């Protein structure tokens, strides 16, 4: 896979001439960073390249070109309708029975502990590996900070709906039986928050601990390259493994999955 700058530029012309007729060589001109990241994630997933897949990647990358408008000190995003659509589909009503056990469905709900919440690994890698329909950010601070919420929405991948809720509101949302109709990724910032949700949400297929501890100062124990926990957090992780023994450490889907209980 070769990326060049300008379609009509001399670099692209020379590369195209040299690559012409060669098998398994693709040249894309006028690239942007989202296109490179999407292409890399396709390779990491083990899929092969072909012209149709590359055409879809290019179409998606074009949509990442957006003007960021600054109005009265806040970032303006175009995701309001996206959240409304998802809220109308998955919302809690008095007449809606809460989930008490895992329903028969081919959809999955994954909870991930990631102190950065939505970022490149989530947007470009996990969203495809999990075939996500939606992302739920469960965090009490984010919902009180419009700037932070808007910044996270900007990091969300195209075509995936995003809802940001407090921990309590997230629990209500996730216990709605209609949450079983979508592939959802629930993002929390700390192991403690993961325990809060895991103890009260019946329908969770997987709990993954990805990136935690690098952004917080203090006395921490390194359990894995991207998992550094304070003593209270280690206790919280032990509780989490008791609620869900299959809780795992895995930064990206291509890494080896290891059970968290083996490190506590």
VOGU-3710 file (C-alpha; in Angstrom, 3 decimals, decimal comma):
1> xxxxxxxxxx> 0,000/0,000/0,000  1,622/3,258/-1,148  0,271/6,707/-0,250  1,246/9,765/-2,297  0,431/13,435/-1,898  -1,103/14,842/-5,125  -2,875/12,839/-7,795  -1,320/14,966/-10,560  2,054/15,328/-8,849  5,328/13,968/-10,162
11> xxxxxxxxxx> 5,783/11,638/-7,184  2,459/9,957/-7,831  3,177/9,644/-11,560  6,554/7,962/-10,973  5,173/5,608/-8,318  2,202/4,694/-10,511  4,491/3,859/-13,435  6,749/1,653/-11,301  3,819/-0,108/-9,599  1,818/-0,644/-12,776
21> xxxxxxxxxx> 1,066/-4,302/-13,416  2,430/-5,526/-10,081  0,241/-7,832/-7,993  -0,890/-6,767/-4,514  0,348/-3,202/-4,919  -2,097/-0,338/-4,391  -1,414/3,384/-4,767  -3,638/6,048/-3,164  -3,092/9,734/-3,933  -4,258/12,704/-1,875
31> xxxxxxxxxx> -4,261/10,747/1,379  -5,114/12,031/4,842  -4,259/10,649/8,281  -7,685/9,003/8,883  -7,229/7,048/5,645  -3,800/5,785/6,737  -5,147/4,767/10,153  -8,176/3,019/8,650  -5,941/1,169/6,204  -3,588/0,104/8,988
41> xxxxxxxxxx> -6,492/-1,153/11,111  -7,702/-3,236/8,160  -4,275/-4,844/7,958  -4,196/-5,467/11,727  -7,559/-7,215/11,529  -6,032/-9,737/9,126  -8,209/-8,810/6,152  -6,847/-8,653/2,625  -6,926/-5,514/0,523  -8,953/-5,307/-2,657
51> xxxxxxxxxx> -10,223/-2,450/-4,829  -13,733/-2,462/-3,330  -12,461/-2,267/0,255  -10,037/0,508/-0,647  -12,848/2,468/-2,331  -14,882/2,259/0,901  -11,882/3,386/2,952  -11,432/6,418/0,697  -15,123/7,313/0,963  -14,946/7,177/4,762
61> xxxxxxxxxx> -11,731/9,206/4,861  -13,323/11,996/2,811  -16,016/12,339/5,469  -13,340/13,025/8,085  -12,558/16,346/6,407  -14,619/18,781/8,479  -14,408/22,380/9,531  -14,240/22,811/13,287  -16,231/25,911/14,198  -15,425/27,771/17,411
71> xxxxxxxxxx> -18,487/29,602/18,687  -18,414/31,447/22,033  -15,461/29,360/23,174  -17,076/25,971/22,539  -16,518/23,420/19,815  -19,507/22,940/17,541  -20,145/19,367/16,399  -22,686/17,785/14,091  -23,489/14,731/16,251  -26,647/15,956/18,007
81> xxxxxxxxxx> -28,925/14,161/15,562  -26,814/11,029/15,882  -27,346/10,885/19,645  -31,054/11,627/19,299  -31,482/8,715/16,891  -29,784/6,309/19,283  -31,628/7,634/22,328  -34,957/7,106/20,585  -33,948/3,519/19,813  -32,482/2,600/23,180
91> xxxxxxxxxx> -34,074/4,490/26,078  -35,639/3,579/29,374  -39,393/3,896/29,799  -41,618/2,937/32,707  -43,206/0,170/30,635  -39,875/-1,262/29,507  -38,758/-4,340/31,473  -35,159/-4,280/32,652  -32,775/-7,026/31,656  -32,339/-9,724/34,279
101> xxxxxxxxxx> -30,386/-12,230/32,206  -28,567/-12,455/28,915  -31,141/-12,508/26,099  -30,889/-14,721/23,037  -29,215/-12,389/20,567  -26,244/-12,226/18,237  -25,401/-8,731/19,504  -22,790/-8,050/22,161  -22,132/-5,485/24,877  -18,500/-4,882/25,809
111> xxxxxxxxxx> -17,278/-2,649/28,617  -13,744/-1,236/28,354  -11,730/0,621/30,969  -9,846/3,300/29,056  -8,826/6,547/30,726  -8,822/8,361/27,375  -12,345/7,106/26,585  -12,713/7,712/22,816  -9,381/7,931/20,986  -7,558/6,423/18,001
121> xxxxxxxxxx> -7,466/2,812/19,218  -11,195/2,867/19,952  -12,190/4,747/16,815  -10,005/2,945/14,313  -9,438/-0,544/15,742  -11,932/-1,615/18,402  -14,928/-0,159/16,577  -14,241/-2,478/13,641  -13,189/-5,520/15,675  -16,427/-5,334/17,678
131> xxxxxxxxxx> -18,567/-4,269/14,664  -20,010/-1,485/16,779  -23,397/0,136/16,319  -22,928/2,513/19,222  -20,646/3,782/21,975  -21,818/4,706/25,470  -19,425/6,921/27,439  -20,265/6,456/31,124  -18,617/9,215/33,122  -19,966/11,709/35,657
141> xxxxxxxxxx> -17,411/14,414/34,819  -17,739/14,353/31,026  -21,485/15,050/31,084  -20,810/18,229/33,092  -18,123/19,508/30,711  -19,452/20,512/27,293  -15,992/21,163/25,861  -14,749/17,700/26,841  -17,926/16,087/25,542  -17,606/17,832/22,184
151> xxxxxxxxxx> -13,938/16,855/21,900  -14,823/13,189/22,493  -17,569/13,355/19,866  -15,020/14,642/17,367  -12,891/11,550/18,048  -15,791/9,153/17,418  -15,702/7,181/14,152  -18,161/7,966/11,365  -21,347/5,938/11,305  -21,213/4,946/14,976
161> xxxxxxxxxx> -23,692/6,589/17,304  -22,423/8,017/20,584  -24,231/8,649/23,870  -22,615/10,257/26,905  -24,282/9,710/30,270  -23,565/9,737/33,996  -22,888/6,366/35,610  -26,427/6,098/36,995  -28,047/7,091/33,708  -25,786/4,684/31,820
171> xxxxxxxxxx> -26,890/1,828/34,066  -30,541/2,607/33,334  -29,831/2,833/29,624  -27,886/-0,430/29,483  -30,501/-2,346/31,466  -33,155/-1,477/28,891  -33,923/-4,702/27,006  -33,417/-2,860/23,705  -29,720/-2,478/24,469  -29,491/-6,130/23,418
181> xxxxxxxxxx> -30,389/-5,132/19,857  -27,063/-3,378/19,191  -23,356/-4,097/19,396  -22,370/-1,612/22,091  -19,076/-0,517/23,598  -19,376/0,982/27,081  -16,375/3,157/27,949  -15,437/3,990/31,534  -12,385/5,842/32,782  -11,560/3,868/35,950
191> xxxxxxxxxx> -11,736/0,328/37,320  -13,928/1,659/40,141  -16,483/2,920/37,592  -16,350/-0,462/35,869  -17,236/-2,151/39,162  -20,179/0,224/39,643  -21,636/-0,670/36,255  -20,776/-4,385/36,298  -22,535/-4,817/39,646  -25,780/-3,345/38,325
201> xxxxxxxxxx> -25,937/-4,206/34,606  -27,125/-7,709/33,830  -26,181/-7,830/30,162  -22,387/-7,590/29,704  -20,644/-10,040/27,396  -17,130/-8,870/28,106  -15,145/-6,574/30,383  -11,818/-5,401/28,996  -9,171/-3,370/30,817  -7,170/-1,484/28,205
211> xxxxxxxxxx> -5,431/1,782/29,101  -5,488/2,934/32,710  -3,052/4,630/35,083  -0,736/6,516/32,739  -2,537/9,851/33,145  -2,727/9,796/36,954  0,155/10,411/39,348  0,685/8,327/42,467  2,002/5,065/43,865  0,985/2,503/41,260
221> xxxxxxxxxx> 1,557/-1,164/40,566  2,251/-2,162/36,966  0,118/-5,206/36,211  0,513/-4,970/32,424  2,232/-2,534/30,022  -0,892/-0,335/29,869  -2,446/-1,160/33,252  -0,959/0,736/36,220  -3,134/0,749/39,334  -2,999/2,313/42,787
231> xxxxxxxxxx> -3,583/-0,011/45,778  -7,310/0,921/46,006  -7,658/0,284/42,268  -6,044/-3,148/42,622  -8,701/-3,963/45,230  -11,366/-2,664/42,824  -9,943/-4,876/40,059  -10,155/-7,893/42,359  -13,828/-7,074/42,945  -14,333/-6,736/39,196
241> xxxxxxxxxx> -12,832/-10,179/38,570  -15,154/-11,613/41,205  -18,166/-10,130/39,413  -16,838/-11,183/36,007  -14,066/-13,822/36,217  -13,410/-13,464/32,476  -12,367/-9,798/32,791  -9,316/-9,438/30,543  -6,287/-7,290/29,746  -5,943/-6,457/26,051
251> xxxxxxxxxx> -4,868/-3,106/24,644  -5,786/-3,815/20,992  -7,510/-6,834/19,399  -4,259/-8,160/17,932  -2,613/-8,377/21,369  -2,803/-11,542/23,441  -5,841/-11,561/25,728  -4,908/-12,304/29,354  -7,236/-12,858/32,295  -7,013/-10,032/34,844
261> xxxx> -7,533/-12,449/37,763  -4,114/-13,965/37,034  -2,465/-10,611/37,843  -4,342/-9,647/41,010
//
